Amino acid sequence: MKNKENWLIIMFASAYISISAFEAVLILFLLYEIYLIAKRQIRLNGYLKLPLFMIITPSILSSAIYGKPHEIIGALNQTFFNITYFARDIFTPSFELFKKVNYTIVLFCSIEAVVTIYYYFNGILKPIWGGEFEIGIIFTLGSLSAFTLFLLENEKRWRYLFFVLFLAFTFLVFFSGKRNPMIGLISAYTLYFLIIIKITNVSKKWICMLISIFIIITIVGIFYAVEKFPRHKNMVINLVQGKELTEQQLNEFSSARWEIGKKGVEVIKKDVDNGNILPLLIGHGYAAGERLDPPSPVGRSYESIFLISELINIGLIGLVGIIFLMYRFFKFAITVKLSEFNQIVGLPFLVFPSYFLVGGIFSGMWDAILPLYFLMFGIAENYYIKIKQG
């Protein structure tokens, strides 16, 4: 492909339209990337290199050793495909590239918003494909892109449009009523504001006003979610009244994660008691929840807190890799310093992984579109390293 930037546009477009189309485009891109790696035109480097390999290696090994043959595909999709991160050097990061991708995201999120509202009035809460969790992912990134374009746009009518879209996309995240997307959205914007507040040639009062607007939106959104979903409301009431929560209430509020976590602890305890060193180190592989005793109440994964679920799936090596990934990501992102205001154009892609790393603490950080987000983080990483170096 002569204009390599088109890969990004095609991948984002396909990701919003159809998961099958996205996976087909992603596989073609990975084949292209592997070819360039073999030709030594891509180097395996970057801030996230070591933690990614610490995650990918035990995932594939454990799935190959303990899993069924078809489960290897699941392991590849969940972890190995994230080597897209190393394709970051294919692209030349620039203001124009990020602006084009931001426009693409806002355009397709606008279409997704129309479809989501249509489905809602027909009794279903979902975007074009996927369910309520995909609503959180799609519209959190859409919110970040719309907010960034609002800040960068000079023409009033476009500024108003991007601000309205920012409000709409942000509201849809809270409208989903899911805790993890709300936590992910808040963590991404917290990181975003921590970066822009350090810009020396921008009014701190203006930035504080933007932060205040977001805080108000967040408070309203959380209040709406608590009122709309009884399990949230009941939890808040019990906590305020100081009542001791029963296991049934914990399960109801946590979407059965309390019970799932208990089953996961039993699995880990059995491995420790039986001296199963290899599974403790590299995990039991993809779809372990269907093979182990006791089985996971939800099937493939012991989806509770990531410390339990990831220890079972990818072992101690993989779990340390995830924690190291969090450390490397936040250390890099927090230390980014902008010399000009228009350099915020790449911030949606720099901060968005925090949606998964923080928001996914209780549901797992893995998503089908994550390889594209890691790639965009890698391109943003190159962009901000270049700015730092002057």
N, C-alpha and C positions, 0 to 999 in steps of 0.2 A: 504494500500500500504506500503510494508515493507521499501522501500527506498523512503522516503517522497520527496526527491529532484526531483524525477521523475515527481511529480505533476507539477513542474515548467517547465520542459522540454516539457511535453505533452501540457500544457496550451499555451506556446509560439508557439509550432509547429502548434497547431490547430488554434491559432489566426492568423497566417500568411496564412494558407491554406484555411480556411473556417470559416465565422462568425457563421454559424449554428453549426459547429463542436465545435467551441470555447464555445458557449453558453451552449451546452450540457455538455461539460467538466466542465465549470464553475458552473453549477447547481449541478452537482455531488460533486464538491469540497465544495460548500456552504452547502450542506446537511451534508457532513462530518464535516465541521467546526461547524455547529449548534449542531451536536451530541456531539462534544468535549466541546462546551460551556456548554451544558446541563450537561455534566459529570464533569464540573468544571476543565477540563484539559486545557482550554484556558481562560485567563483573559481579560476582556475588558479594556485594558489600552493602553497607548501610547501617543505620543506628539499630535496626531491629533484626539484623542478621542472626546473631547467636540465639536470642530467645525463640525466633521462628523455627530454627533447626532443632532446638530443644523440644519444641512442641511437635513438629512434623515427624521426626525420627521415631519416637516411641509410639506415636499414633499408628504409623504404617506397620512397624514391627509387631506390635501387640495384635493388631487386626489380622496380620498374616499368620501369626502363631496360634491365636485362640479363636479367631472368627471364622465364619463361613466364607467361601470364595467370593460370593457376591458382596460381602460386607467390606471388602477392600475398596470397592468403588465409593462406598460411603465415607471411608477414612480419607481417600484422596480428595473427595469433594469438601470434606470438613476442614482438613488441615493442609494437605499438599498443594492444593490449588492456590493457596496464599503466597506461593512463590512469585505470583504476579508482582509482588512488591519489588523484586529485583529487576523488573523491566522498566523501572523508573528512569533509567539512563537513556532509554529509547527516545524520550520526549524532552524537548527543550522548554523548561518552565518559564513562563512569561506572563505578564499582565493580560495579554490578549488570550492566551490559552485558558487561563482560569476564568476569565470573564465569559468566554464562549461556553465553557462547561457549566458555569453558574446559570447562564441563560437557558441552556438545555434542561437543566434540572428544574428550574422554575416553570418552564413551558410544560414539561411532562407531569410535574406535580399539580399544575393547574388542571390538566386533563384528569389526573387521578382524583382530585378533589371533587370534580363534577360527578365522576363515576361513584365515588364513595358516598356522596350525598344521595345519589340516585338509589343505590343499594339500601341505604339506611331507610329511606321512605318506603322501600319494599320489604322491610323487616329484617335485613341482613346488614351487619357492620363489617364491610370488607372493601379493599381497593380492587383494582382490575384482577389481580391474582393474590392469593394468600389470605391472611385473616387479620385479626386485630393487632398482632405484633408487627406485621408488615406496615400497618398504618403508622405506627410509631416510627419505624425506620425511615419510611418514605418521606413523611412530613417533617421529621426533625431535620434531615438534610435540606429539604425544601425550604424550611423556615430559615436555616442558616444562610442559604444562598440568597433568598429574597431579602433578608435583613442586610446582607453585605451589599447587594445591588442598590438597595435603598440608600445606604450610606455613601455609595460611590456616585450615584446618579445626580446630575446637575439640573436636568429639566424637571420642572415641578410636577407635570402630569404623570411622568414615569416614576418619580419619587413616591407620589401618592399611591400609584398602582402597586409598587413593590412593598410599600408599608402595609397596604390592605392584604396583600398575599401573605406577608409575614405573619400578620394577625390570624388569618384564616388557617394557614398551615400549622401554626403553633396551637391554635384552639383544637384542631383535629387530633393532635397528639393527646391532649387532655380528654378529648371526647371519647377516645378509645377506652379510657378508664383503666388502662393497664399500668401497674406500678412501675415496672422496669422501663418502659418508654418515657414515662414522666421523669424518672430519676436520670435516665440517659440524656434527655433534653436539657435538664437543669445543669448537669455536669458539663455538657458541651458548651453551653452559654457561659457558665462560670469560668471555664478555661478561656473562652473567647474574650471576655471582659478583662480577665487578668492580663491578657496580652496587650489589648488596645489601651488600657489605662496607663501603660508605660510609655506610650508615644509622647515625646517631649513637646512637639509643636502643635498639640491639639488641646483645646480647652478641657480641663478636668471637670469643670462644671457641666459641660455639654455631655461628657461621657457619663458622669454621675446621673444626669437626667435620663440617659438611655438605659442605664442599669435600673433606675427607679421604675421606668416604664415596664421593663421586663419582670421586675419583682412583683409589680401590681398584676400583670398578666398571669404570672405563676400562681399568685395567691388566689386569684379568681378561678383559674383553671383547677387548682387542687380542691378548692371549695366546691366547685361544680362536680368534680369526680367523686368526692366524698358524699355529696347529696344524691348523686345519680345511682351510685352502687352501694347497696345496703351493707355489704361486708366491710367496706371501708368505714362507713358511718358507725357501724356497731363496734369496730375495733377502736375508733377514736373515743366513743362514749365510754367504753370499758376502761381505756387507759386514763381518761380524765377522772373517772370515778374511782380509780385505783383498784379495780376488781381484778382478781386473779383469773387468768384466761384458762379455759379448759382446753384439752387437746382437740376437741371437736371445733372449738372456736379458732384455734391456731391453724387447723387444717383448712377451715373455711376461708380465713383471711389470706392464707398463703397458697391457695389453690392446690391443696394437698401436698405442698412441699415439705411440711413438717413430717408427714407420714413417709414420704419418699426418702427424706433425709435419714430417718430412723432405719429404713431398710438398707440404705447405703452404708451406714455405720456398721450394720451387722455384717455386710460383705467384707468391709475393711478389717473388722475384728477377726473374721474367719481366716483371712489371708495372714494376719499377724500371728494368730494362734497356731496355724498350720505351717508357719515358716515359708510361705509362698513368696520368696524374695523377688523373683523375676516379675510377677504381676504387680508387686508393690512398687517396683522400679519403673516399669514401662506400661503398666495398666493391663486391662483385659480387652481393650480394643473397642472398635465401633460396635454399637448395638449390644453392649455388655449387659444391659438391663434385661434383655430377653433370654440370656443364656445362664445367668448366675442365680444362685439360691441365697436369700430370697429374691425373686424377680422384682423388677421395678414396677410399681403400680401403673406407670404410664408407658411402659414398653422399653424403648431403646436405651434411654439414659436415666440415671438416678438424679433427675433434675431438681436439685434443691439449692444449697449454697455451693458455689463452684469448688470450694475446698474438698467437698465430698465427691461431687460428680466427676470432676477432672482427675482426682486421685484414682478413681476406679477406672476411668476410660484410658488415661494416658500416663498414669503412674506418678511417682514422685518426681521423676525427671521432667515430665511434661508439666506438672503443676508448678514446679520451680521455674520452668520456662515461661509460664503465663505470668507469674508474679514478677519475673525479671522483665518481661515485655511491658508490663504496667509501669515498672520503674523507669525503663529506658524511654518509653513514650512520654510520660509526664515530665521527666527531667529535661528532655529536648524541648517539648512544647512550652513549658513554663519559662524557659530561658530565652525564647525567641524575642528579639527586640527589633522593632520596625523603625526605620529612619524616615519614612514617608507614609502618609495616611493611605494612599492608594495601594500600598502593599498588603492591606487587609484582604485583597481579592482572593488570596489563597487560603485564608483562615478557615472557611468551612471544611476544607479537606484536611487541614492540619488538626483541627480539634475533634472532628467527627468520630475517630476511633474511641474516644472517651465514652461515647454513647454505649458501645459494646463492653468496654472494660469496666465501667462503673455500673451501667444499667443492666449488664448481664451477670452481675454477681450472684443473683438468685435464679437465673434461668439459663446460664451458659452464654459465652460470648460469640458463639458460632452462628453464621447466617450464610445463606446461599450466595448473597451478593457481596460478602465480605472481601473476596479477592479483589474486586474493583475498588473498594474503599481503601484497602492496603496499598494498591497501586497509586491511587490519588494521594494518599499520605506520603508515599515515597517521592512523588513528583513535588509535593509541597515541601518536603524535607530538603530536597535539592535547592528549591527556590529560596528558602530561608537560610540555608547554609551559605549560599552565594551572597545574600544580602549581608550576612554577618561578616563574611570575609571582605566585603566592600568591593 
